[in-house]
Amino acid sequence: MLLNLNIQNFALATHLDIEFEQKMSAVTGETGAGKSIMLDALSLSLGSRADTKMITAGATRAEIIATFDISGNENVKQWIIEHELTDNHVCILRRIITKDGRSKGFINGVPSTLSDMSHLGNLLADIHSQHEHQSLLIRDNHRRLLDEFGGYQELVNETATIYRCYQSEEIKLQKLISNLGNENSRLQLLEYQLSELRALELTENEIPMLENEQKRLSSSEEVLRNCNDVINLCKNDDTNNVTGMLARAIDLLTVIEDSKVKEVVELLSSSQIQVEEAIDDLQSVISNFVADPARLALVETKLSSIYDIARKHHLKANQLPNLAISIEKEIESLKNLNIELDTVEKKLSEHKKKYQEITSQLTAKRRQQALVLQSAVTSKLKQLGMVDANFQVSLVTKPADSININGAEDVEFLISTNKKYAARALARIASGGELSRISLAIQVVTANTSRIPTLVFDEVDVGIGGATAEVVGSMLRELGTKTQIICVTHLAQVAAQGHQHLRVNKKTDGIQVLQLDRPGKVYEIARMLGGIEVTEQSLAHAEQILTNAH
């Protein structure tokens, strides 16, 4: 509910601080006193568009702060949590407009967009005034009001759940269909690549073994040549070979009688023996070594194929076995796409069947409750003086193959205020007073299920009087026991029903809003009853009206 409205430099209101109470607050004042300024300011705090012309003359900016108690408003609490704002059971909307055309909005002290303020505003209050800020003119709200009135929210929620499941599978299906078109060529490529890899017939650790073998076979001529060269260096007819030179050195030193020299002779003799053994080993290598040019050519051909395929895939040769495994898995996955497609299509069919079953029940409930709602609202409209009014709840069936989160039909409220004319959409009603009374009738009928905690009515009493005015006032008072009502009125019979009575006075330096006590209410009701002066008779009449109302 609205607790407080603080207005600074907005039109005639240089400074206003208005406290509101629960139930019904009647707002009165002479024509031109500035009653509409309150509603305009409240509307601005709820996210309506700003007009710099509304800034008080001589001021550079206007500021409006609306404070709401949201302790019992779960929808607002949830919105605040989702937007990561502080929730202290109070919601403060602050709006600033400046002469240069700039506008700033704040929710609980946090800068906010106009869109966010408007969305939150729709959850906090509903202003019924000449087509401004009226949720009733939004068709989606017609469906919500009917569903809440009907009390079948479980069916509504189940419809939404099934719709979301259907949408999820629909997205999967479209993705699969798209993939199938692209993946056929992908599958052909992968199968070709796999056939190339399989043609290599690679075994475990074969690549390093082939590389070692290639190195060994390619070096066979060098092995033979080097072995022969070493044998020739160590042993040939030339006296300069290693064994010959060792023998000559031994001969030269043997004739010397010296113990140290004898030790050297022994070392040289040992070296001579080792050289001869080395020559024998090299000769054995040569005799056992077999060059295999054909095998070398085969190994090099296979390695060349391996390296070519590795380069094609931008991999190292030893990564090819893992590549083959990866390709096999992808091929299997692609071949399973058709299976997955069948599965998704089956789920879609099941969801659609379930959707049709639930929406069929939902449609039946809506049709039943639409008759109840339109009958009840029409009855209330007649009580409000609209004797020829015919309120209708139109259900327009959507195409049979359509799937929608809100069910199988669109809901729209229609009204005819004259028997000569067919019912039309509420948005096409020209009279603000009629629209306000239609809103009042709907709100009274749906009061027990309404989600809007604050309702503001302006012009609800335009063009009525007498007994009808008493009915309007009575309905507003009754509605005020279930939700907060703020009603700007020109009729004493309506004002008298208010639990709280606010009078707007125009002053030379602006306007003021007074909360009236019982004597003040009596005097104001007497003034509203008419006449040049307030007389004892009019005061007595006012007292009687108040007594009857309360």
Residue pairs with C-beta under 8 A, 6 or more apart in sequence:
1 20
1 22
1 68
1 69
1 453
1 454
1 484
2 20
2 42
2 66
2 67
2 68
2 124
2 125
2 454
2 484
2 486
3 19
3 20
3 67
3 68
3 69
3 90
4 17
4 18
4 19
4 20
4 65
4 66
4 67
5 16
5 17
5 18
5 20
5 38
5 41
5 42
5 45
5 64
5 65
5 66
5 67
6 16
6 17
6 18
6 63
6 64
6 65
6 66
6 67
7 13
7 15
7 16
7 17
7 18
7 37
7 38
7 41
7 62
7 63
7 64
8 14
8 15
8 62
8 63
8 64
9 15
9 55
9 56
9 59
9 61
9 62
9 63
10 37
10 40
10 41
10 44
10 54
10 55
10 56
10 62
10 63
10 64
11 34
11 37
11 40
11 54
11 56
12 34
12 37
12 56
12 506
12 510
12 511
13 34
13 37
13 38
13 41
13 56
13 510
13 511
14 56
14 59
14 509
14 510
15 510
16 38
16 41
16 511
16 512
16 513
18 38
18 502
18 513
19 515
20 484
20 486
20 500
21 499
21 500
22 480
22 484
22 499
23 477
23 480
23 481
23 484
23 485
23 499
23 500
24 476
24 477
24 479
24 480
24 485
24 487
24 497
24 498
24 499
24 500
25 484
25 485
25 486
25 487
25 498
25 499
25 500
25 501
25 502
26 487
26 489
26 494
26 495
26 496
26 497
26 498
26 500
26 501
26 502
27 35
27 38
27 486
27 487
27 488
27 489
27 502
27 503
27 504
28 35
28 488
28 489
28 490
28 495
28 501
28 502
28 503
28 504
28 524
28 528
29 35
29 503
29 504
29 505
29 506
30 506
31 490
32 506
33 504
33 505
33 506
33 511
34 504
34 506
34 511
35 488
35 504
36 458
36 488
37 511
38 488
38 504
38 513
39 127
39 129
39 456
39 458
39 488
40 54
41 64
42 64
42 66
42 125
42 127
42 456
43 127
43 132
43 133
44 50
44 54
44 64
44 95
44 97
45 64
45 65
45 66
45 93
45 94
45 95
45 117
45 121
46 66
46 93
46 117
46 118
46 120
46 121
46 122
46 124
46 125
46 127
46 133
47 105
47 114
47 115
47 116
47 117
47 118
47 119
47 120
47 121
48 118
48 132
48 133
49 114
50 95
50 97
50 103
51 97
52 97
52 98
52 99
52 100
52 101
54 62
54 97
55 61
55 62
55 97
55 98
55 99
56 62
56 510
59 99
60 98
60 99
61 96
61 97
61 98
61 99
62 96
62 97
63 94
63 95
63 96
64 94
64 95
65 92
65 93
65 94
65 95
66 92
66 93
66 94
67 90
67 91
67 92
67 93
68 76
68 90
68 91
68 92
68 93
68 124
68 125
68 454
69 89
69 90
70 76
70 77
70 80
70 87
70 89
70 90
70 91
70 124
71 89
72 453
73 123
73 124
73 453
75 123
75 451
76 91
76 120
76 123
76 124
77 87
79 119
79 120
79 123
80 86
80 87
80 91
80 107
80 108
80 120
81 87
83 107
83 116
85 107
85 108
85 110
86 108
86 109
86 110
88 108
90 108
91 107
91 108
91 120
91 124
92 106
92 107
92 108
92 109
93 105
93 106
93 107
93 117
93 120
93 121
93 124
94 105
94 106
94 107
94 109
95 103
95 104
95 105
95 106
95 117
96 103
96 104
96 105
97 103
97 104
103 114
104 111
105 111
105 112
105 113
105 114
105 116
105 117
106 112
107 116
107 117
107 120
121 133
122 135
123 451
123 452
124 452
124 453
124 454
125 133
125 452
125 453
125 454
125 455
125 456
126 133
126 134
126 135
126 136
126 452
126 454
126 455
126 456
127 133
127 134
127 456
127 458
128 134
128 136
128 435
128 436
128 439
128 440
128 455
128 456
128 457
128 458
128 460
129 432
129 436
129 456
129 457
129 458
129 459
130 432
130 435
130 458
130 459
131 137
131 427
131 432
131 435
134 435
134 439
135 141
135 452
136 142
136 413
136 426
136 435
136 438
136 439
136 442
137 426
137 427
139 410
139 411
139 412
140 406
142 393
142 411
142 412
142 413
143 406
143 410
143 411
144 451
145 442
145 446
145 449
145 450
146 366
146 369
146 370
146 373
146 393
146 411
147 153
147 156
147 366
148 446
148 449
148 450
148 451
149 369
149 372
149 373
149 445
149 446
149 449
150 365
150 366
150 368
150 369
150 373
151 369
151 449
152 362
152 365
152 369
155 358
155 361
155 362
155 365
156 362
156 407
158 358
159 355
159 358
159 359
159 362
159 405
159 406
159 407
160 405
160 406
162 351
162 354
162 355
162 358
163 355
163 403
163 404
163 405
164 405
165 351
166 348
166 351
166 352
166 355
166 403
167 403
169 344
169 347
169 348
169 351
170 348
172 344
173 341
173 344
173 345
173 348
176 337
176 340
176 341
176 344
177 341
179 337
180 337
180 338
180 341
183 334
183 337
186 334
187 331
187 334
187 335
190 327
190 330
190 331
190 334
191 331
193 313
193 327
194 324
194 327
194 328
194 331
196 309
197 309
197 320
197 323
197 324
197 327
198 324
200 302
200 305
200 306
200 309
200 320
202 306
202 320
202 321
204 321
207 303
207 306
207 317
207 318
207 320
208 318
210 299
210 302
210 303
210 306
211 303
213 295
213 299
214 296
214 299
214 300
214 303
217 291
217 292
217 295
217 296
217 299
218 296
218 300
220 289
220 291
220 292
220 296
221 291
223 285
223 289
224 286
224 289
224 291
227 282
227 285
227 286
227 289
228 286
230 278
230 282
231 279
231 282
231 283
231 286
232 241
233 241
233 242
234 241
234 242
234 243
234 275
234 278
234 279
235 241
235 242
235 243
235 244
235 275
235 276
235 279
238 244
239 245
239 248
242 275
243 272
243 275
243 276
243 279
246 268
246 271
246 272
246 275
247 272
249 268
250 265
250 268
250 269
250 272
253 261
253 264
253 265
253 268
254 265
306 317
306 320
307 317
309 320
310 316
310 317
310 319
310 320
313 320
313 323
315 323
352 403
355 403
356 408
359 407
359 408
360 408
362 407
362 408
363 395
363 397
363 407
363 408
363 409
366 395
366 407
366 409
366 411
367 395
370 393
370 395
370 411
371 393
373 393
373 445
373 446
374 391
374 392
374 393
376 445
377 391
377 438
377 441
377 442
377 445
378 389
378 390
378 391
380 440
380 441
380 444
380 445
380 475
381 389
381 391
381 437
381 438
381 441
382 389
383 468
383 471
383 475
384 437
384 440
384 441
384 464
384 468
384 471
384 472
384 475
385 437
385 464
385 468
385 471
385 472
386 417
386 434
386 437
386 438
388 416
388 417
388 418
388 419
389 415
389 416
389 417
389 438
390 415
390 416
390 419
390 423
391 413
391 414
391 415
391 423
391 438
391 441
391 442
392 413
392 414
392 415
392 416
392 423
393 411
393 412
393 413
393 414
394 411
394 412
394 413
394 414
394 423
395 409
395 410
395 411
396 409
396 410
396 412
397 408
397 409
398 404
398 408
398 409
398 410
402 408
412 425
413 425
413 426
413 442
414 423
414 424
414 425
414 426
415 423
415 424
415 426
415 429
415 438
416 422
416 423
416 424
417 429
417 434
426 435
426 438
429 435
429 438
431 462
431 463
432 458
432 459
432 462
433 459
433 460
433 461
433 462
433 463
433 464
436 457
436 458
436 459
436 460
436 462
437 460
437 464
437 472
439 457
439 460
440 457
440 460
440 472
440 475
440 476
440 479
441 475
443 450
443 455
443 479
443 483
444 475
444 478
444 479
447 478
447 479
447 482
447 483
448 482
450 482
450 483
452 483
453 483
453 484
454 483
454 484
454 486
455 479
455 483
455 484
455 485
455 486
456 485
456 486
456 487
456 488
457 476
457 485
457 486
457 487
457 488
458 487
458 488
459 488
460 472
460 476
460 487
460 489
460 494
461 469
461 472
461 489
461 490
461 491
461 494
462 490
464 472
464 491
465 491
465 493
466 493
469 491
469 493
469 494
470 493
472 491
472 493
472 494
473 489
473 491
473 493
473 494
473 495
473 496
473 497
473 549
474 497
474 549
476 485
476 487
476 494
476 497
477 485
477 497
477 498
477 499
477 549
479 485
480 499
487 494
487 498
489 495
490 528
491 528
492 525
492 528
492 529
492 542
492 545
493 545
495 501
495 524
495 525
495 528
496 521
496 525
496 542
496 545
496 546
496 548
496 549
497 549
500 515
501 515
501 516
501 520
501 521
501 524
502 513
502 514
502 515
502 516
503 513
503 514
503 516
503 520
503 524
504 511
504 512
504 513
505 511
505 512
505 513
505 514
514 520
516 524
518 546
521 542
521 546
522 539
522 542
522 543
522 546
523 534
523 539
523 542
524 542
525 542
525 545
525 546
526 534
526 535
526 538
526 539
526 541
526 542
527 534
527 538
529 538
529 541
529 542
530 538
531 538
